[in-house]
Amino acid sequence: MAAAALANGDVRAGGGGAVPRPTNPMVTPLLTDLYQFSMAYAYWKAGKHLDRAVFDLYFRKSPFAGEFTVFGGLEECIRFIANFKFKEEEINFLRTALPTCEDGFFEYLSSIDCSDVEVYAIPEGSAVFPKVPLMIIEGPVAVVQLLETPFLSLVNYASLVTTNAARHRLVAGKPKNLLEFGLRRAQGPDGGISASRYSYMGGFDATSNVAAGRLFGIPIRGTHSHAFVSSFLGLDEIIDKALSSSDGSNKCEDFVSLVENWLVKIQGASSLRGSFGETNQSELAAFTSYALAFPNSFLALVDTYDVMRSGVPNFCAVALALNDMGYKAVGIRLDSGDLAYLSIETRKFFCAIEKEFGVVGFGKTNITASNDLNEETIDALNKQGHEVDSFGIGTYLVTCYAQAALGCVFKLVEINKQPRIKLSEDVTKVSIPCKKRCYRLYGKEGYPLVDIMTGQDEPSPKVGERILCRHPFIESKRAHVVPQHVEELLKCYWPGNSFEKDIDANLYPLVNAEAVQREELPSLNENRSRCMRQLERMRPDHLRKLNPTPYKVSVSAQLYDFIHFLWLNEAPVGELR
Amino acid sequence: MAAAALANGDVRAGGGGAVPRPTNPMVTPLLTDLYQFSMAYAYWKAGKHLDRAVFDLYFRKSPFAGEFTVFGGLEECIRFIANFKFKEEEINFLRTALPTCEDGFFEYLSSIDCSDVEVYAIPEGSAVFPKVPLMIIEGPVAVVQLLETPFLSLVNYASLVTTNAARHRLVAGKPKNLLEFGLRRAQGPDGGISASRYSYMGGFDATSNVAAGRLFGIPIRGTHSHAFVSSFLGLDEIIDKALSSSDGSNKCEDFVSLVENWLVKIQGASSLRGSFGETNQSELAAFTSYALAFPNSFLALVDTYDVMRSGVPNFCAVALALNDMGYKAVGIRLDSGDLAYLSIETRKFFCAIEKEFGVVGFGKTNITASNDLNEETIDALNKQGHEVDSFGIGTYLVTCYAQAALGCVFKLVEINKQPRIKLSEDVTKVSIPCKKRCYRLYGKEGYPLVDIMTGQDEPSPKVGERILCRHPFIESKRAHVVPQHVEELLKCYWPGNSFEKDIDANLYPLVNAEAVQREELPSLNENRSRCMRQLERMRPDHLRKLNPTPYKVSVSAQLYDFIHFLWLNEAPVGELR
């Protein structure tokens, strides 16, 4: 989305000129809970629907027993509000769903868009922490309520799966190739497409999902399945046996015989002698066929019958035949069994082939592992030792099996400039009132030390100046910080029609009255880079798997006092009897 | 889909005339794994792409530590294949994704549809068990491979969430009202919409999701949130205080005063005296406003400040004022705290109100509970005792938190009439070869006893005739059964162009050569009824939560022998050294 688009009235009016619609066409203003409409009606009946409300979107606890989360889903939220407008048939449906509501209400619904809404957000792909708003949404209370469910639906899973992917990257290590293979097990088709997108953002290298590759420009990978192997009965099925060499200089008229000859040589090689007997001929036929179709990118699934007694020797026979023709085989995939053991044995076999036949580099042939991998199994493989170069990860990644939901919430913090608080028996569920500003304070060593929330009108923390950071609820937890660098976390991604407003720079300090700077929505690759850069910048103990140190989240002294004043004010006094 | 539609050539040709497109527009032929295309190319290069293949779609283990699964997703699969056709821009994208493939292949892809494919399936909403194919898909191997990923993506989550919903229904009991509230926590927007649809199929009564209600005709429910309560500051915000009576015969000009009077009466009532002090006035204002907007369906969320000291007395004041005007309040919702205790205390309060003020039936006012409910918490509430009438269930239902994925697989079982098997180190992962027929055998007491798979050409089991049912892999496990009723499980939902084929009744016994009967796709409500009926018919110990008895799944003696012949034939012989 280029800055030029901001000049387009259609966009600001929510007409959808320059900001594309949500990726999933099912994301419409009806994709919300019914109570958002019944509340809108009650606000409208009470004449309160235009009351200016501020909501925070935040979560209370990082997922996967970790102490960090990566924020995802912002672009889709902005696409949603940029195109927010009810169609006539949607209004007609709402009339049937809410038959007692007055006509005037539906006329009001027909008229609304998000031009009166403002959205501030932390950039997508950032490391984020509990209680700090990922997004602040301000606007007419009835309209902003209608955004609650779609925003949560767009942010919750996106952030969860991005975080899950980032955790897989952390445990696998930077040099490994991470492939997302989850479409078939995802929670619905869109779950699969979102998983591919946000796994890539969290640090994966590629996906198997063609639709996601097309939509988001993610590299796509994949070769063949067990069914391909078992669909062949034998080598005599291969009719066209010819293969031209890589440089086109010569042609092998019978590549099948070349493969068979190599298999005999491997079987007879002294260093490999007796390590396997007859290999499976269906499998050999399948591999040979696949190599004839993709001589430049031959990668074979080797566990349909038996990895070490059939799959790996068959692969090597085909790979060596390809090598004769100037092609370099890519590698193998293991999809069952003891991946540590099998990868090590396969590597030994590859090295023995390299030595036996003098094929330089054959020992380094790629080994991909799949089969129900997750953070735990990769960690266990690392501890045992393994020779896997690439991990294909499906079910556990895309369904976030270890924790299938992130609990983002959307809470009213201010209405008509009156701060609001939501109380709860459970202190962790008390909301932090007021429209806030949020900062990340960095220490001498370059690490982020603490996030701090302040009231909207407080001066911002200054580099080199001591500031008191207080735990929002626990009186005794507080610390002085002298930041070396101060980063304001929330930027304006949707200014509504504040372009035209007579801007009060105190109330909207993020908005420059001269020319409103709406943050551009970065590309997926930029968000992916931000994610990786931010996690590299964190102190490692916040990110570790076992007993990670919680990152500190705080409020200013002034905001602390105000929270507790409001809390006492709203809570009923108990009566002991 | 009426039978008349079958006469339409467009449908059979995959042109999409009468069978609607998939509900989610993102479900296109590109929504698949890249390897389906690379395999299709390798088949095409080898001249094998038209080989007639049979695949089974099945799962290996029921989810949630249970012993049953409910099949969902069939209608979407049929919609998908009925409209399966590549668009030119999709082909163009594939050219870039597979740059080394020959032009002829893309011309072939452009030409294909699913008119040569046949799909047999168990009816949607049926109770299903491991290893028995939910669907059998037959057709040209290259085309059927392209269906693997979308079919799995459409069936896996649908079946998982339907099963989860059915389990919630079983634990909650028939009379309780079950509401699906999960959209905001679902895995993506489509996860939310699918969850609403399949939760309803599994036995839920309604959803909060407006889009799903519109798409599928599911009842929609919802009232208001905490934000609505805290958006009010006090009663003076209410401008229009008038309310006409239910029958229109009179009008109360100041409904707010009527509410306030009732609150004073409640506070002064001897049976309630001293059970609470001052209630929260923002909350009272919010409830009163909501009642003015929805006098016929007043349901209040009572835990924003304090359930027993504020929310419930405030609700009762408004409900009694509504009662004066001829309206019956619906009830309250509890969204935090000890739901067993609070529901019981609330019920006592309602009963005391009924007695104190002689409002007949007030004691039975509905109590809805929400807040992170799941199968376990409902079970725990049942054990403790509670007074909840309706459960609103979100996160744990829609994300299937207890087990976020079902592992349906899609395995080649036959090609060109040659049975195929996939071996594995893990016996439970060995596939059952051959195109099969599957039956459910019922015993004297009317319960299903066992599912049996036979070869396609075996005679079907007969009522009253003894048949040997064998465990597919464990030699010693077998039993004789004399069925009282035999049900063939798989029906033809997509006959391809077998309409025109010269049908061999032995090979296609499900197909009547006279007039091919394609099963109609039932409505969601019919599938829901089937689900509930089938679960009622199961022996209860298969369904219970704790240590359920596995339902037996077997093969005929002939199929057993054949599996083991093929297994020995394909497995390499080990060499001990």
Boltz contact constraints between the chains, C-beta under 6 A:
constraints:
  - contact:
      token1: [A, 24]
      token2: [B, 26]
      max_distance: 6.0
  - contact:
      token1: [A, 24]
      token2: [B, 189]
      max_distance: 6.0
  - contact:
      token1: [A, 25]
      token2: [B, 25]
      max_distance: 6.0
  - contact:
      token1: [A, 26]
      token2: [B, 24]
      max_distance: 6.0
  - contact:
      token1: [A, 26]
      token2: [B, 189]
      max_distance: 6.0
  - contact:
      token1: [A, 26]
      token2: [B, 190]
      max_distance: 6.0
  - contact:
      token1: [A, 27]
      token2: [B, 189]
      max_distance: 6.0
  - contact:
      token1: [A, 30]
      token2: [B, 210]
      max_distance: 6.0
  - contact:
      token1: [A, 30]
      token2: [B, 211]
      max_distance: 6.0
  - contact:
      token1: [A, 31]
      token2: [B, 189]
      max_distance: 6.0
  - contact:
      token1: [A, 31]
      token2: [B, 211]
      max_distance: 6.0
  - contact:
      token1: [A, 32]
      token2: [B, 210]
      max_distance: 6.0
  - contact:
      token1: [A, 33]
      token2: [B, 208]
      max_distance: 6.0
  - contact:
      token1: [A, 33]
      token2: [B, 222]
      max_distance: 6.0
  - contact:
      token1: [A, 34]
      token2: [B, 208]
      max_distance: 6.0
  - contact:
      token1: [A, 34]
      token2: [B, 210]
      max_distance: 6.0
  - contact:
      token1: [A, 34]
      token2: [B, 220]
      max_distance: 6.0
  - contact:
      token1: [A, 34]
      token2: [B, 222]
      max_distance: 6.0
  - contact:
      token1: [A, 35]
      token2: [B, 222]
      max_distance: 6.0
  - contact:
      token1: [A, 35]
      token2: [B, 223]
      max_distance: 6.0
  - contact:
      token1: [A, 35]
      token2: [B, 224]
      max_distance: 6.0
  - contact:
      token1: [A, 38]
      token2: [B, 223]
      max_distance: 6.0
  - contact:
      token1: [A, 39]
      token2: [B, 224]
      max_distance: 6.0
  - contact:
      token1: [A, 39]
      token2: [B, 228]
      max_distance: 6.0
  - contact:
      token1: [A, 41]
      token2: [B, 293]
      max_distance: 6.0
  - contact:
      token1: [A, 42]
      token2: [B, 289]
      max_distance: 6.0
  - contact:
      token1: [A, 42]
      token2: [B, 290]
      max_distance: 6.0
  - contact:
      token1: [A, 42]
      token2: [B, 293]
      max_distance: 6.0
  - contact:
      token1: [A, 45]
      token2: [B, 293]
      max_distance: 6.0
  - contact:
      token1: [A, 46]
      token2: [B, 289]
      max_distance: 6.0
  - contact:
      token1: [A, 47]
      token2: [B, 239]
      max_distance: 6.0
  - contact:
      token1: [A, 93]
      token2: [B, 214]
      max_distance: 6.0
  - contact:
      token1: [A, 97]
      token2: [B, 220]
      max_distance: 6.0
  - contact:
      token1: [A, 100]
      token2: [B, 296]
      max_distance: 6.0
  - contact:
      token1: [A, 141]
      token2: [B, 231]
      max_distance: 6.0
  - contact:
      token1: [A, 149]
      token2: [B, 183]
      max_distance: 6.0
  - contact:
      token1: [A, 149]
      token2: [B, 184]
      max_distance: 6.0
  - contact:
      token1: [A, 152]
      token2: [B, 184]
      max_distance: 6.0
  - contact:
      token1: [A, 153]
      token2: [B, 183]
      max_distance: 6.0
  - contact:
      token1: [A, 153]
      token2: [B, 184]
      max_distance: 6.0
  - contact:
      token1: [A, 153]
      token2: [B, 189]
      max_distance: 6.0
  - contact:
      token1: [A, 153]
      token2: [B, 192]
      max_distance: 6.0
  - contact:
      token1: [A, 156]
      token2: [B, 185]
      max_distance: 6.0
  - contact:
      token1: [A, 157]
      token2: [B, 187]
      max_distance: 6.0
  - contact:
      token1: [A, 157]
      token2: [B, 188]
      max_distance: 6.0
  - contact:
      token1: [A, 183]
      token2: [B, 149]
      max_distance: 6.0
  - contact:
      token1: [A, 183]
      token2: [B, 153]
      max_distance: 6.0
  - contact:
      token1: [A, 184]
      token2: [B, 149]
      max_distance: 6.0
  - contact:
      token1: [A, 184]
      token2: [B, 152]
      max_distance: 6.0
  - contact:
      token1: [A, 184]
      token2: [B, 153]
      max_distance: 6.0
  - contact:
      token1: [A, 185]
      token2: [B, 156]
      max_distance: 6.0
  - contact:
      token1: [A, 185]
      token2: [B, 405]
      max_distance: 6.0
  - contact:
      token1: [A, 187]
      token2: [B, 157]
      max_distance: 6.0
  - contact:
      token1: [A, 187]
      token2: [B, 187]
      max_distance: 6.0
  - contact:
      token1: [A, 187]
      token2: [B, 191]
      max_distance: 6.0
  - contact:
      token1: [A, 188]
      token2: [B, 157]
      max_distance: 6.0
  - contact:
      token1: [A, 188]
      token2: [B, 190]
      max_distance: 6.0
  - contact:
      token1: [A, 188]
      token2: [B, 191]
      max_distance: 6.0
  - contact:
      token1: [A, 188]
      token2: [B, 194]
      max_distance: 6.0
  - contact:
      token1: [A, 189]
      token2: [B, 24]
      max_distance: 6.0
  - contact:
      token1: [A, 189]
      token2: [B, 26]
      max_distance: 6.0
  - contact:
      token1: [A, 189]
      token2: [B, 27]
      max_distance: 6.0
  - contact:
      token1: [A, 189]
      token2: [B, 31]
      max_distance: 6.0
  - contact:
      token1: [A, 189]
      token2: [B, 153]
      max_distance: 6.0
  - contact:
      token1: [A, 189]
      token2: [B, 190]
      max_distance: 6.0
  - contact:
      token1: [A, 190]
      token2: [B, 26]
      max_distance: 6.0
  - contact:
      token1: [A, 190]
      token2: [B, 188]
      max_distance: 6.0
  - contact:
      token1: [A, 190]
      token2: [B, 189]
      max_distance: 6.0
  - contact:
      token1: [A, 190]
      token2: [B, 190]
      max_distance: 6.0
  - contact:
      token1: [A, 191]
      token2: [B, 187]
      max_distance: 6.0
  - contact:
      token1: [A, 191]
      token2: [B, 188]
      max_distance: 6.0
  - contact:
      token1: [A, 191]
      token2: [B, 191]
      max_distance: 6.0
  - contact:
      token1: [A, 192]
      token2: [B, 153]
      max_distance: 6.0
  - contact:
      token1: [A, 194]
      token2: [B, 188]
      max_distance: 6.0
  - contact:
      token1: [A, 208]
      token2: [B, 33]
      max_distance: 6.0
  - contact:
      token1: [A, 208]
      token2: [B, 34]
      max_distance: 6.0
  - contact:
      token1: [A, 210]
      token2: [B, 30]
      max_distance: 6.0
  - contact:
      token1: [A, 210]
      token2: [B, 32]
      max_distance: 6.0
  - contact:
      token1: [A, 210]
      token2: [B, 34]
      max_distance: 6.0
  - contact:
      token1: [A, 211]
      token2: [B, 30]
      max_distance: 6.0
  - contact:
      token1: [A, 211]
      token2: [B, 31]
      max_distance: 6.0
  - contact:
      token1: [A, 214]
      token2: [B, 93]
      max_distance: 6.0
  - contact:
      token1: [A, 220]
      token2: [B, 34]
      max_distance: 6.0
  - contact:
      token1: [A, 220]
      token2: [B, 97]
      max_distance: 6.0
  - contact:
      token1: [A, 222]
      token2: [B, 33]
      max_distance: 6.0
  - contact:
      token1: [A, 222]
      token2: [B, 34]
      max_distance: 6.0
  - contact:
      token1: [A, 222]
      token2: [B, 35]
      max_distance: 6.0
  - contact:
      token1: [A, 223]
      token2: [B, 35]
      max_distance: 6.0
  - contact:
      token1: [A, 223]
      token2: [B, 38]
      max_distance: 6.0
  - contact:
      token1: [A, 224]
      token2: [B, 35]
      max_distance: 6.0
  - contact:
      token1: [A, 224]
      token2: [B, 39]
      max_distance: 6.0
  - contact:
      token1: [A, 226]
      token2: [B, 422]
      max_distance: 6.0
  - contact:
      token1: [A, 227]
      token2: [B, 412]
      max_distance: 6.0
  - contact:
      token1: [A, 228]
      token2: [B, 39]
      max_distance: 6.0
  - contact:
      token1: [A, 230]
      token2: [B, 412]
      max_distance: 6.0
  - contact:
      token1: [A, 230]
      token2: [B, 420]
      max_distance: 6.0
  - contact:
      token1: [A, 230]
      token2: [B, 422]
      max_distance: 6.0
  - contact:
      token1: [A, 231]
      token2: [B, 141]
      max_distance: 6.0
  - contact:
      token1: [A, 231]
      token2: [B, 412]
      max_distance: 6.0
  - contact:
      token1: [A, 231]
      token2: [B, 415]
      max_distance: 6.0
  - contact:
      token1: [A, 239]
      token2: [B, 47]
      max_distance: 6.0
  - contact:
      token1: [A, 277]
      token2: [B, 575]
      max_distance: 6.0
  - contact:
      token1: [A, 289]
      token2: [B, 42]
      max_distance: 6.0
  - contact:
      token1: [A, 289]
      token2: [B, 46]
      max_distance: 6.0
  - contact:
      token1: [A, 290]
      token2: [B, 42]
      max_distance: 6.0
  - contact:
      token1: [A, 293]
      token2: [B, 41]
      max_distance: 6.0
  - contact:
      token1: [A, 293]
      token2: [B, 42]
      max_distance: 6.0
  - contact:
      token1: [A, 293]
      token2: [B, 45]
      max_distance: 6.0
  - contact:
      token1: [A, 296]
      token2: [B, 100]
      max_distance: 6.0
  - contact:
      token1: [A, 305]
      token2: [B, 423]
      max_distance: 6.0
  - contact:
      token1: [A, 306]
      token2: [B, 572]
      max_distance: 6.0
  - contact:
      token1: [A, 309]
      token2: [B, 572]
      max_distance: 6.0
  - contact:
      token1: [A, 310]
      token2: [B, 572]
      max_distance: 6.0
  - contact:
      token1: [A, 336]
      token2: [B, 424]
      max_distance: 6.0
  - contact:
      token1: [A, 337]
      token2: [B, 425]
      max_distance: 6.0
  - contact:
      token1: [A, 395]
      token2: [B, 405]
      max_distance: 6.0
  - contact:
      token1: [A, 399]
      token2: [B, 404]
      max_distance: 6.0
  - contact:
      token1: [A, 399]
      token2: [B, 405]
      max_distance: 6.0
  - contact:
      token1: [A, 401]
      token2: [B, 404]
      max_distance: 6.0
  - contact:
      token1: [A, 404]
      token2: [B, 399]
      max_distance: 6.0
  - contact:
      token1: [A, 404]
      token2: [B, 401]
      max_distance: 6.0
  - contact:
      token1: [A, 404]
      token2: [B, 404]
      max_distance: 6.0
  - contact:
      token1: [A, 405]
      token2: [B, 185]
      max_distance: 6.0
  - contact:
      token1: [A, 405]
      token2: [B, 395]
      max_distance: 6.0
  - contact:
      token1: [A, 405]
      token2: [B, 399]
      max_distance: 6.0
  - contact:
      token1: [A, 412]
      token2: [B, 227]
      max_distance: 6.0
  - contact:
      token1: [A, 412]
      token2: [B, 230]
      max_distance: 6.0
  - contact:
      token1: [A, 412]
      token2: [B, 231]
      max_distance: 6.0
  - contact:
      token1: [A, 415]
      token2: [B, 231]
      max_distance: 6.0
  - contact:
      token1: [A, 420]
      token2: [B, 230]
      max_distance: 6.0
  - contact:
      token1: [A, 422]
      token2: [B, 226]
      max_distance: 6.0
  - contact:
      token1: [A, 422]
      token2: [B, 230]
      max_distance: 6.0
  - contact:
      token1: [A, 423]
      token2: [B, 305]
      max_distance: 6.0
  - contact:
      token1: [A, 424]
      token2: [B, 336]
      max_distance: 6.0
  - contact:
      token1: [A, 425]
      token2: [B, 337]
      max_distance: 6.0
  - contact:
      token1: [A, 572]
      token2: [B, 306]
      max_distance: 6.0
  - contact:
      token1: [A, 572]
      token2: [B, 309]
      max_distance: 6.0
  - contact:
      token1: [A, 572]
      token2: [B, 310]
      max_distance: 6.0
  - contact:
      token1: [A, 575]
      token2: [B, 277]
      max_distance: 6.0
